[in-house]
Amino acid sequence: MVCFCDIPIGRLTSHLEYYGSYGLGMSQEWAMRSGLNPVVYVNPESPFTHALHALAIQKKNKSKKDRAAFTYTLAHTKQINGKVRKSAKVEEDRVFYEECEWRYVPQIAPDGPVWPISEKEFRKAKIVDSINALHAQHSPLEFKPEDVRYILVEKDDEIPDMYDYIDHKLGRHSADSLKVLTTKIISVERLFRDV
């Protein structure tokens, strides 16, 4: 799963302070063309959420194909708010709804790689790496320089390094598209000054 947030640049401040100062801003057209979907935010006490729980209980009696479809649907849901672990000892409240999250969830084949994995398995890098490799091979999330709207780096003095990376590592794209891509680099430091 790959997550994106549909947040206007003017509202990015708290998101960047929480998640970090690096990222890509992609076009919404790319997101839709690539199969991303906004998540459905659920209120744990709502009838809708209770209906999802009832379906989860019933899924035990469904075919593998139906279970895969239901699991895929659940992968596009998220609580409106909740606790987030900041460290081993610290949790904080977070309003997830403000993130306007979109997700890319690879299709779940009923007889494909085991997915989803348990939290215990998720903590094992070897298992996660092997599943990620399978998904990268069978359902990669691809984009072209034209799909990128912004490249965020933390500080102004990191812009030349990003420019060099684009110039030296992305040679499979046309020179003109890479020149345009370099114009999309912006520092969070500058963004905070301007907003």
C-alpha positions as a Markdown table, in Angstrom:
| # | Residue | x | y | z |
|---|---|---|---|---|
| 1 | Met | 0.0 | 0.0 | 0.0 |
| 2 | Val | 1.2 | 3.5 | -0.8 |
| 3 | Cys | -0.5 | 6.5 | 0.7 |
| 4 | Phe | -0.8 | 10.1 | -0.5 |
| 5 | Cys | -2.5 | 13.1 | 0.9 |
| 6 | Asp | -4.6 | 15.5 | -1.1 |
| 7 | Ile | -3.7 | 18.6 | 0.9 |
| 8 | Pro | -3.4 | 22.1 | -0.7 |
| 9 | Ile | 0.1 | 23.5 | -0.2 |
| 10 | Gly | -1.2 | 26.3 | 2.1 |
| 11 | Arg | -2.4 | 23.6 | 4.6 |
| 12 | Leu | 0.7 | 21.4 | 4.5 |
| 13 | Thr | 2.5 | 23.0 | 7.6 |
| 14 | Ser | 1.1 | 20.6 | 10.3 |
| 15 | His | 1.3 | 17.6 | 8.0 |
| 16 | Leu | 5.0 | 18.2 | 7.3 |
| 17 | Glu | 5.8 | 18.9 | 10.9 |
| 18 | Tyr | 4.3 | 15.5 | 11.8 |
| 19 | Tyr | 5.4 | 13.3 | 8.9 |
| 20 | Gly | 8.6 | 15.0 | 7.7 |
| 21 | Ser | 9.9 | 17.5 | 5.2 |
| 22 | Tyr | 10.4 | 15.4 | 2.1 |
| 23 | Gly | 7.8 | 14.3 | -0.4 |
| 24 | Leu | 6.4 | 14.3 | -3.9 |
| 25 | Gly | 3.4 | 16.3 | -4.9 |
| 26 | Met | 1.6 | 14.3 | -7.7 |
| 27 | Ser | -1.2 | 15.4 | -10.0 |
| 28 | Gln | -4.7 | 14.2 | -9.2 |
| 29 | Glu | -5.0 | 13.0 | -12.8 |
| 30 | Trp | -2.1 | 10.7 | -12.3 |
| 31 | Ala | -3.6 | 9.4 | -9.0 |
| 32 | Met | -6.9 | 8.5 | -10.7 |
| 33 | Arg | -5.2 | 7.0 | -13.8 |
| 34 | Ser | -3.0 | 4.9 | -11.5 |
| 35 | Gly | -5.9 | 3.4 | -9.6 |
| 36 | Leu | -5.6 | 5.4 | -6.4 |
| 37 | Asn | -8.7 | 6.0 | -4.4 |
| 38 | Pro | -9.6 | 8.3 | -1.5 |
| 39 | Val | -10.0 | 6.4 | 1.7 |
| 40 | Val | -13.3 | 6.1 | 3.4 |
| 41 | Tyr | -13.1 | 7.6 | 6.8 |
| 42 | Val | -15.2 | 5.7 | 9.3 |
| 43 | Asn | -16.7 | 6.7 | 12.7 |
| 44 | Pro | -16.2 | 3.6 | 14.9 |
| 45 | Glu | -19.7 | 4.1 | 16.4 |
| 46 | Ser | -21.6 | 4.6 | 13.1 |
| 47 | Pro | -24.0 | 2.1 | 11.6 |
| 48 | Phe | -21.7 | 2.0 | 8.5 |
| 49 | Thr | -18.8 | 0.7 | 10.6 |
| 50 | His | -21.0 | -1.8 | 12.3 |
| 51 | Ala | -22.1 | -3.1 | 8.9 |
| 52 | Leu | -18.5 | -3.5 | 7.9 |
| 53 | His | -17.9 | -5.5 | 11.1 |
| 54 | Ala | -20.9 | -7.7 | 10.3 |
| 55 | Leu | -19.6 | -8.3 | 6.8 |
| 56 | Ala | -16.1 | -9.2 | 8.3 |
| 57 | Ile | -17.7 | -11.9 | 10.4 |
| 58 | Gln | -19.7 | -13.2 | 7.4 |
| 59 | Lys | -16.6 | -13.3 | 5.2 |
| 60 | Lys | -15.4 | -16.5 | 6.9 |
| 61 | Asn | -18.1 | -18.3 | 4.9 |
| 62 | Lys | -17.3 | -16.6 | 1.6 |
| 63 | Ser | -15.2 | -17.8 | -1.3 |
| 64 | Lys | -11.5 | -16.8 | -1.6 |
| 65 | Lys | -12.5 | -14.3 | -4.3 |
| 66 | Asp | -15.1 | -12.6 | -2.1 |
| 67 | Arg | -12.7 | -12.5 | 0.9 |
| 68 | Ala | -10.1 | -10.9 | -1.3 |
| 69 | Ala | -12.6 | -8.3 | -2.5 |
| 70 | Phe | -13.7 | -7.5 | 1.1 |
| 71 | Thr | -10.1 | -7.3 | 2.3 |
| 72 | Tyr | -9.3 | -4.9 | -0.6 |
| 73 | Thr | -12.3 | -2.8 | 0.4 |
| 74 | Leu | -11.2 | -2.6 | 4.0 |
| 75 | Ala | -7.7 | -1.5 | 2.9 |
| 76 | His | -9.4 | 1.7 | 1.7 |
| 77 | Thr | -10.9 | 2.6 | 5.1 |
| 78 | Lys | -9.4 | 4.5 | 8.0 |
| 79 | Gln | -10.8 | 5.8 | 11.3 |
| 80 | Ile | -11.6 | 9.5 | 11.4 |
| 81 | Asn | -9.3 | 9.9 | 14.4 |
| 82 | Gly | -7.3 | 7.9 | 16.8 |
| 83 | Lys | -4.0 | 7.4 | 18.7 |
| 84 | Val | -0.7 | 7.3 | 17.0 |
| 85 | Arg | 2.4 | 5.9 | 18.5 |
| 86 | Lys | 5.2 | 8.5 | 18.4 |
| 87 | Ser | 7.7 | 6.3 | 20.3 |
| 88 | Ala | 7.7 | 3.2 | 22.5 |
| 89 | Lys | 6.2 | 5.2 | 25.3 |
| 90 | Val | 4.4 | 8.1 | 23.7 |
| 91 | Glu | 1.0 | 8.2 | 21.9 |
| 92 | Glu | -0.8 | 11.2 | 20.7 |
| 93 | Asp | -4.2 | 11.9 | 19.3 |
| 94 | Arg | -4.4 | 12.5 | 15.6 |
| 95 | Val | -7.3 | 13.6 | 13.3 |
| 96 | Phe | -6.8 | 11.4 | 10.3 |
| 97 | Tyr | -9.6 | 13.0 | 8.4 |
| 98 | Glu | -7.6 | 16.1 | 7.9 |
| 99 | Glu | -5.0 | 14.2 | 5.9 |
| 100 | Cys | -7.4 | 13.7 | 2.9 |
| 101 | Glu | -5.7 | 10.4 | 2.2 |
| 102 | Trp | -5.6 | 8.5 | -1.1 |
| 103 | Arg | -4.3 | 5.0 | -1.3 |
| 104 | Tyr | -2.8 | 2.7 | -3.9 |
| 105 | Val | -3.5 | -0.8 | -2.8 |
| 106 | Pro | -2.2 | -3.6 | -5.1 |
| 107 | Gln | -5.0 | -5.9 | -6.3 |
| 108 | Ile | -5.4 | -8.9 | -4.0 |
| 109 | Ala | -5.4 | -12.1 | -5.9 |
| 110 | Pro | -7.3 | -14.9 | -4.1 |
| 111 | Asp | -4.4 | -17.3 | -4.7 |
| 112 | Gly | -1.6 | -14.7 | -4.8 |
| 113 | Pro | 0.9 | -13.7 | -2.2 |
| 114 | Val | -0.4 | -13.7 | 1.4 |
| 115 | Trp | -1.9 | -10.4 | 2.1 |
| 116 | Pro | -2.7 | -8.7 | 4.4 |
| 117 | Ile | -0.1 | -9.7 | 6.9 |
| 118 | Ser | -0.4 | -9.6 | 10.6 |
| 119 | Glu | 1.2 | -6.8 | 12.7 |
| 120 | Lys | 3.7 | -9.4 | 14.0 |
| 121 | Glu | 4.7 | -10.2 | 10.4 |
| 122 | Phe | 4.8 | -6.5 | 9.5 |
| 123 | Arg | 7.5 | -6.0 | 12.1 |
| 124 | Lys | 9.8 | -8.5 | 10.3 |
| 125 | Ala | 11.7 | -6.7 | 7.6 |
| 126 | Lys | 12.5 | -9.9 | 5.7 |
| 127 | Ile | 8.8 | -10.7 | 5.3 |
| 128 | Val | 7.8 | -7.1 | 4.3 |
| 129 | Asp | 10.7 | -6.9 | 1.8 |
| 130 | Ser | 9.7 | -10.1 | 0.1 |
| 131 | Ile | 6.0 | -9.0 | -0.2 |
| 132 | Asn | 7.1 | -5.6 | -1.4 |
| 133 | Ala | 9.3 | -7.2 | -4.1 |
| 134 | Leu | 6.3 | -9.3 | -5.3 |
| 135 | His | 4.1 | -6.3 | -5.5 |
| 136 | Ala | 6.8 | -4.2 | -7.2 |
| 137 | Gln | 7.1 | -7.0 | -9.8 |
| 138 | His | 3.4 | -7.6 | -10.4 |
| 139 | Ser | 1.7 | -4.3 | -9.6 |
| 140 | Pro | 4.2 | -1.4 | -9.6 |
| 141 | Leu | 3.1 | 2.1 | -9.0 |
| 142 | Glu | 4.8 | 4.0 | -11.8 |
| 143 | Phe | 4.9 | 7.7 | -12.8 |
| 144 | Lys | 6.7 | 10.0 | -15.3 |
| 145 | Pro | 8.3 | 13.3 | -14.6 |
| 146 | Glu | 5.2 | 15.0 | -16.1 |
| 147 | Asp | 3.1 | 13.5 | -13.3 |
| 148 | Val | 5.1 | 15.3 | -10.6 |
| 149 | Arg | 3.9 | 18.7 | -9.5 |
| 150 | Tyr | 6.3 | 19.3 | -6.6 |
| 151 | Ile | 9.4 | 17.8 | -5.1 |
| 152 | Leu | 9.8 | 18.8 | -1.5 |
| 153 | Val | 13.1 | 18.9 | 0.3 |
| 154 | Glu | 13.7 | 20.2 | 3.8 |
| 155 | Lys | 16.2 | 23.0 | 3.2 |
| 156 | Asp | 17.2 | 25.4 | 0.4 |
| 157 | Asp | 20.8 | 24.0 | 0.5 |
| 158 | Glu | 19.4 | 20.5 | -0.5 |
| 159 | Ile | 18.0 | 21.7 | -3.8 |
| 160 | Pro | 21.4 | 21.4 | -5.7 |
| 161 | Asp | 21.7 | 17.7 | -4.5 |
| 162 | Met | 18.2 | 16.9 | -5.7 |
| 163 | Tyr | 18.9 | 18.7 | -9.0 |
| 164 | Asp | 22.1 | 16.5 | -9.4 |
| 165 | Tyr | 20.1 | 13.4 | -8.6 |
| 166 | Ile | 17.6 | 14.1 | -11.3 |
| 167 | Asp | 20.3 | 15.0 | -13.8 |
| 168 | His | 22.4 | 11.9 | -13.1 |
| 169 | Lys | 20.0 | 9.1 | -12.1 |
| 170 | Leu | 16.9 | 9.7 | -14.2 |
| 171 | Gly | 18.5 | 9.6 | -17.7 |
| 172 | Arg | 15.9 | 7.2 | -19.1 |
| 173 | His | 13.6 | 10.2 | -19.4 |
| 174 | Ser | 13.9 | 13.0 | -22.0 |
| 175 | Ala | 16.3 | 15.9 | -21.3 |
| 176 | Asp | 13.5 | 18.4 | -21.6 |
| 177 | Ser | 11.2 | 16.6 | -19.2 |
| 178 | Leu | 14.0 | 16.4 | -16.6 |
| 179 | Lys | 14.7 | 20.1 | -17.0 |
| 180 | Val | 11.1 | 20.8 | -16.3 |
| 181 | Leu | 11.2 | 18.4 | -13.3 |
| 182 | Thr | 14.1 | 20.3 | -11.7 |
| 183 | Thr | 11.9 | 23.5 | -11.7 |
| 184 | Lys | 9.4 | 21.7 | -9.4 |
| 185 | Ile | 11.9 | 21.4 | -6.5 |
| 186 | Ile | 10.9 | 23.5 | -3.5 |
| 187 | Ser | 12.2 | 23.6 | 0.1 |
| 188 | Val | 9.9 | 23.3 | 3.0 |
| 189 | Glu | 12.0 | 26.0 | 4.6 |
| 190 | Arg | 11.0 | 28.4 | 1.8 |
| 191 | Leu | 7.4 | 27.2 | 1.8 |
| 192 | Phe | 7.0 | 28.0 | 5.5 |
| 193 | Arg | 8.4 | 31.5 | 4.9 |
| 194 | Asp | 6.0 | 32.1 | 2.1 |
| 195 | Val | 2.8 | 30.6 | 3.5 |
